[in-house]
Amino acid sequence: MIEERDPINSAVLVSKRSRLEIYLDVLQAIANGTSKATRIMYSANLSWKPLKETLTFLTKKGLIEVKKSRKSKRYYITPKGLRVLEYFKKLQEKIFSSS
């Protein structure tokens, strides 16, 4: 999230994350070993409905996979999803590096 100071009110304004940032946050949570939906939800700071929509989208794109066990679903990042995360990490480094 991007925080900006409001010079008039001296309050911190927090802008909304883009859909891309949400996708990347969910991918990062899963890459870090979080596999249960509720844990991913907390880790990515999302509510339930947007999380379900995001998980469906990422699954359809082949960035994550779902494995069902007994009563629950577990989410795992695919090699394609790892490549996407790595690409955006490198891009972020190039954009925000001081050189």
C-alpha positions as CSV (number, residue, x, y, z in Angstrom):
1,M,0.0,0.0,0.0
2,I,1.1,3.5,-0.7
3,E,0.9,6.0,2.1
4,E,0.9,9.7,1.6
5,R,0.9,12.5,4.1
6,D,-1.9,15.0,3.7
7,P,-0.1,18.4,4.3
8,I,-3.3,20.1,5.3
9,N,-4.7,17.6,7.8
10,S,-1.4,15.9,8.6
11,A,-3.2,12.6,8.3
12,V,-1.9,9.5,6.5
13,L,-3.9,8.7,3.4
14,V,-3.8,5.1,2.2
15,S,-4.5,4.4,-1.4
16,K,-6.2,1.2,-2.6
17,R,-4.1,-1.6,-4.0
18,S,-4.4,-2.4,-7.6
19,R,-5.7,-5.7,-8.7
20,L,-2.2,-6.6,-9.8
21,E,-0.8,-5.8,-6.3
22,I,-3.5,-8.0,-4.8
23,Y,-2.6,-10.9,-7.2
24,L,1.1,-10.5,-6.3
25,D,0.3,-10.4,-2.5
26,V,-1.7,-13.6,-2.8
27,L,1.0,-15.3,-4.9
28,Q,3.7,-14.2,-2.3
29,A,1.6,-15.6,0.6
30,I,1.3,-18.9,-1.2
31,A,4.9,-18.9,-2.2
32,N,5.8,-18.4,1.5
33,G,4.1,-21.6,2.4
34,T,0.6,-20.5,3.3
35,S,-1.8,-23.0,1.7
36,K,-5.1,-22.7,3.5
37,A,-7.6,-20.1,2.2
38,T,-8.2,-18.4,5.5
39,R,-4.5,-18.0,6.2
40,I,-3.9,-16.6,2.7
41,M,-6.8,-14.2,3.3
42,Y,-5.1,-12.9,6.5
43,S,-1.6,-12.8,5.0
44,A,-2.8,-10.9,1.9
45,N,-5.0,-8.6,3.9
46,L,-8.2,-9.5,2.0
47,S,-11.8,-10.2,2.8
48,W,-13.4,-13.5,1.8
49,K,-15.1,-12.6,-1.5
50,P,-12.2,-10.8,-3.1
51,L,-9.9,-13.7,-2.0
52,K,-12.2,-16.3,-3.6
53,E,-12.3,-14.3,-6.9
54,T,-8.5,-13.9,-6.8
55,L,-7.9,-17.6,-6.2
56,T,-10.2,-18.5,-9.0
57,F,-8.5,-16.1,-11.4
58,L,-5.0,-17.3,-10.4
59,T,-6.0,-20.9,-10.8
60,K,-7.5,-20.3,-14.3
61,K,-4.3,-18.6,-15.3
62,G,-2.2,-21.6,-14.1
63,L,-0.3,-19.5,-11.5
64,I,-1.6,-21.6,-8.6
65,E,-3.1,-25.1,-8.2
66,V,-5.7,-26.5,-5.9
67,K,-5.3,-29.8,-4.1
68,K,-8.3,-31.2,-2.3
69,S,-7.9,-33.2,0.9
70,R,-10.8,-34.5,2.9
71,K,-12.8,-31.5,3.7
72,S,-10.4,-28.7,2.8
73,K,-8.6,-27.2,-0.2
74,R,-4.9,-26.3,-0.3
75,Y,-3.4,-23.8,-2.7
76,Y,0.1,-24.2,-4.1
77,I,2.1,-22.0,-6.4
78,T,3.1,-23.4,-9.8
79,P,6.4,-22.9,-11.6
80,K,4.7,-20.4,-13.8
81,G,3.5,-18.5,-10.7
82,L,7.0,-18.5,-9.3
83,R,8.3,-17.0,-12.6
84,V,5.7,-14.3,-12.4
85,L,6.7,-13.4,-8.9
86,E,10.4,-13.3,-9.8
87,Y,9.7,-11.1,-12.8
88,F,7.9,-8.5,-10.7
89,K,10.6,-8.6,-8.0
90,K,13.3,-7.9,-10.6
91,L,11.1,-5.1,-12.1
92,Q,10.5,-3.6,-8.7
93,E,14.3,-3.6,-8.0
94,K,15.0,-1.9,-11.3
95,I,12.4,0.8,-10.8
96,F,13.2,1.6,-7.2
97,S,16.9,1.1,-7.1
98,S,19.0,4.2,-6.4
99,S,21.3,3.7,-9.4
